[in-house]
């Protein structure tokens, strides 16, 4: 795809603020993306990507303090009770529960949704993620994610990110640059290699440590 819901949201946001925004987006095939960049992104964002079905139940359970079996069954009373307890925890701790999203969930949000953090949007994200996993291969999901993720103000995809932040083609990136892009993903507009990099650099160093293991 040449655009996404996230790109359109950013353009609308910029128009409303009266500030011009140019979308930088250069799609590249998965086989042109360095393996070290793919590994860095997986380590940083979703290290169980290859094994889960769109939702990382273990990470989600840890985040919301779910105590039942995984995945829960709506037919079992004890599972339903555990889910309700987890939901209550989320509702009473909205500020501290971050809500971990897999790469598939992030792709669902980037393609079709918005940055809204409501419970309704989160539910939509889960449903779309399951559908993506059903219809697409893991490699295709990863390729789409790497080409649509945000890496700066108006910068979408690793192809454009490599150009904007390093002045290079993505297949020329080395380990440090790959880790820098992976470290940019959580807060792409507030800390990236070209703008206020301190927060990104701290996370980059942690990713480099994991890459070296």
N, C-alpha and C positions, 0 to 999 in steps of 0.2 A: 504493500500500500504506500501511496505517496503522501498521505496525511493520516492523522489520527484524532480522536476526540481530545486528547491532551494538547496537541498542537493547536486545534481550533479554540480550546479553552484559553490557552496562553495568548492567542491573537485577540480574542474578545476582551480578555483582562487588560491587555495593553491599550486597546481602543478606548475602553472605559476610563483608563487612567490618562488618556491623551498622550501616550508615549509610543513612538514608532518601534516596531519589533519586526526584525527580519528572521524568518525561520530558516535555519541552516540544517539541511538534511541530505545526506549522500548515502543511499543504500548500497551495501556491499554483500556479496554471497558469503555464506558461512565458511567456505573453504578458503576465503581470502583473509579471514580474521586469524591472527596468530594464536596458536594453542595456549600460549602463556596468558593472553588476555582472556580467553574463554575460562581458563582455570581460575584466574584471579577473580573474575566476576562470580563464578560458582562458589568459590570459597567465601567471598564477601557477602553474597546475597542469598544463596540457597544451596548449601553443600549436600543436600539430599535430593536435588533436582532429578537425578536419573532414577531414583527409586520410588518417589511418591506419585500419586495420581492427580496432582494439581493442588492438593492441600497437604501441608506438612502437619499431620495430626499431632506428632510428638511435640513440635515447637509450639503449636497453638495451645495444646493442653498445658504445657509448662507456663505459657504466658497468662492464661486465664484461670489457672489452678484447677483444671479439670481432673477429677480423681477416678473416673471410671475407665472401662476398657476402650481401646481404640481399634477401629472407629466405633462410636457409640451406636446402639440400636434403638430406634424409637419404639420397638415392641417390648423392650425389657424395662420394667419399672425402675430398677436401680440405676440403669443408664439414664433414663429420663430425669431422675432426681439429681444425678451428678451433673447433667447438662444444665438444669435449672440453677443449681448452686453456682456453676461457673458463670452463667449469665448474670446472676445477682452480683457476683464479684465484679464483673465488667461494668455493670450499671452503677455500682457504688465507688468504683475506682477509675473513672473515665480518664483522668489526667495521667495516671501511672501505667495504664494498660496501653501499650503501643500498638499491638496488633501486628504480628509478624506475617508478612505476605511472601509467598513463594514467587519464583520468577514467572510462573504461569499466571498467578493472581495479578502480579504487576503488569503483565502483558494485557490481561483482560481490562484492567483499569486504564492503561495507556491507550488501548485501541478504542474502547467503547464508553468509558465512564469519565470521571473527573476527580480532582483531588479531594472532594468532599469526604469527610471522615465519619459520616453517619452510619448507624447500624444497618439501615436499608441499603445504602451503597455497598457496604461490606457483604451483605447477603447477595446482591447482584454480582459482585465480584466473584464470589464462591461458585455460583451457578455457571457463570461464563467460563471460569477456569476449568471446571469439570468438562464442559462441552469442548473446549479447546483440546484438552487431553484426549478426549474421545475421538476427535476428528483429525488431529494433527500428530505428526511424529515429534519426539523430543527434540530432534535436530531442527525441525521447522519452527517449533516454539522458541527455541533458543535463538535462531536466526532472526525471527521477527522481533524478539525482545531486544537484541543487541542493536537492531536497526531503528527502533522506536523509542528506546529509553532516553530520558532527558539528561544531558551532560553539561548544562549551562543555560544561560538565559537565551532561549531561542535555538539552542543547539540540541539536535536530536539524532541519536544513532552514533555508533563508534566511528563510522566513516567521516562524518562532519566533525566529531569531537577530536579526532586525530589531526585534522586540518587546522581547526580553530586553535586548539591548545598547544600543538607541537609543530605545526607547519609541515606535517608529513602524511604520507598515505598510511592507512591503518596497518597494512601488512609489514610496514617498516618499524613498528613500535617494538621496543625492548621491554624487559622485565619491569623496570621502574615506571616507565610510562604506562604500561598495562595496569600495574597496581594503582597508579594515580587515577586512571579512569574508573576503575572498580571502586576506589575510595570516594569518588565524586557522587556516586549514585544516591546515597541517602539524602543529601542536601545539595543538589546540583546547581542551584541558583545562588546559594549563599557561600559556598566554599568549593572551588574547583581550581584546576591548575593555573587559570588565568585571573582569578579573582579571589582575594581573601583566602589563600591556600592553607593556612595554618591547621585548620580542623581537618581538611582533606589529607594533609601530610601526616598527621598523627595516625589516622586510619590507614593510610598507605603503608606506613612502616609496620603496622600489625599484619597487614596482608602479605608484605614481603617476608616477614618471619614465617608465616604459614606456607608460603610458596617454597621456602628453603628446606622445609622438613622432608 
